[in-house]
Amino acid sequence: MHDEGGDKKRVIPAPLESEPRVHKARRAAPADAIRPTRAEVNLEALRKNLRVVKKHADGAKVWAVLKADAYGHGAPAVARTLERAGADGFCVALLEEGVELREAGIVAPILVMGGYYGGAYAEVLARDMTPVIYDESHLAGFAAAARALKLDKPVDVHVKLDTGMARLGLRAENLESFADKLTNVPELRPSGLMTHLASADALSQEHTREQMVRFDEMTATLEKKGIRPLVRHAANSAALLRAEARLSAVRPGIALFGVSPRAVGNDGDVGAPFDSELAPVMRVRTEVVDVRTVPVGQTVGYGGLFRATRDTRVATVPMGYADGLSRQLSNRGHLLVRGKRAPIIGAVSMDMSMIDVTDIPGVGITDEVMVLGAQEGPQGRDNITADEVASRIGTIAWEVLTSISRRVPRFYREQ
Ligand SMILES: Cc1ncc(COP(=O)(O)O)c(C=O)c1O
């Protein structure tokens, strides 16, 4: 990973036959689409966000975080677009996510951050991915794999340190003994050092700064043992956009998809976005498939959660919780139709949901319905953001985007 982005002609060998095979995920493709429910991914917005991120990175390498199918946007197309647009490398959580990128023809460096390899160590190396290691078992596993593959030079690995996230990573008290073991494994070269920030979007930067002090201290401990990685990285989108922890590389995820983190206070209040130039990349749209009038007093949907207090025009849309429209939006959320907000009424069901269009004249079958994104129509212009949906149901934009399920085909557009 130290020569990030340099050698685009790298040959990717096939994985070993003796190991578990890692398969890429299967998702609905545009050619499978029969329903009008689809996600549209704007590749020009993605490129623009990369430019914004690079400006903030101020010379640090940008390794785009594309885990969870590139935050729901479809990892192969996103990676190909970002690779051509100058991303220096990619980070994934899972080995199989890295395999999917290699099979999509990605030659840029890929860092496997999750650190769970399920015994498929040789596959990581055979596919020329850079493993993140934080556990002694990784040392033996990768050393054996490197020997089996008869690699002619040491394998680059990144070491993960726990500086306050308490999730993965070596802790300070175990660092020296780990370093001794690592220096005795000639097959591995610790070329990178990483940590992950727990509170990069907190109103106070205190926790982040404490973590970075610990990161420096732990780096110094390793240096005393002769371990001097070429790159160190810590910043996620929030840290990057606040000019914290930039070091020699940054790992933005959500910012690339057009959502700017905001400062979150202890009371849960959120401030203004750290960046105002980022543009949303995904729109989710569907169409009205049914319109009916429900008389006053009648209920709508499972459990009769909505009861009409007037004669109500109800439009049905083919998008439900199995597509990623949270059931918590039942009787609470909105969708856009003809450029205007229509309240979701009753329970969101698995494949469908209903909206009240009584106050939106002229709604008919095949009218476009916007689930996420902006819409302009005869009734005006409005926008539903991932942030808005997240705050309505008490979650974060990351979850809203990654919840758009594989049933929803992704269509790629240039604008
Ligand atoms: C280790 C690591 N680095 C970077 C990121 C990117 O974070 P963000 O999407 O907030 O930029 C993540 C995502 O959660 C992560 O787990």
The ligand as an SDF file (V2000), in Angstrom:
LIG
                    3D

 16 16  0  0  0  0  0  0  0  0999 V2000
  -11.7930    2.0820   10.1090 C   0  0  0  0  0  0  0  0  0  0  0  0
  -12.6350    3.0730    9.3570 C   0  0  0  0  0  0  0  0  0  0  0  0
  -12.0320    4.1000    8.7210 N   0  0  0  0  0  0  0  0  0  0  0  0
  -12.7390    5.0240    8.0350 C   0  0  0  0  0  0  0  0  0  0  0  0
  -14.1220    4.9700    7.9620 C   0  0  0  0  0  0  0  0  0  0  0  0
  -14.8740    6.0190    7.1840 C   0  0  0  0  0  0  0  0  0  0  0  0
  -15.7430    6.7630    8.0000 O   0  0  0  0  0  0  0  0  0  0  0  0
  -16.6790    7.9080    7.4100 P   0  0  0  0  0  0  0  0  0  0  0  0
  -17.7200    7.2460    6.5970 O   0  0  0  0  0  0  0  0  0  0  0  0
  -17.2580    8.5450    8.6370 O   0  0  0  0  0  0  0  0  0  0  0  0
  -15.8250    8.8140    6.6280 O   0  0  0  0  0  0  0  0  0  0  0  0
  -14.7830    3.9220    8.6130 C   0  0  0  0  0  0  0  0  0  0  0  0
  -16.2470    3.8410    8.5760 C   0  0  0  0  0  0  0  0  0  0  0  0
  -16.9240    3.6960    9.5330 O   0  0  0  0  0  0  0  0  0  0  0  0
  -14.0260    2.9500    9.3260 C   0  0  0  0  0  0  0  0  0  0  0  0
  -14.6040    1.9360    9.9720 O   0  0  0  0  0  0  0  0  0  0  0  0
  1  2  1  0
  2  3  1  0
  2 15  2  0
  3  4  2  0
  4  5  1  0
  5  6  1  0
  5 12  2  0
  6  7  1  0
  7  8  1  0
  8  9  2  0
  8 10  1  0
  8 11  1  0
 12 13  1  0
 12 15  1  0
 13 14  2  0
 15 16  1  0
M  END
$$$$
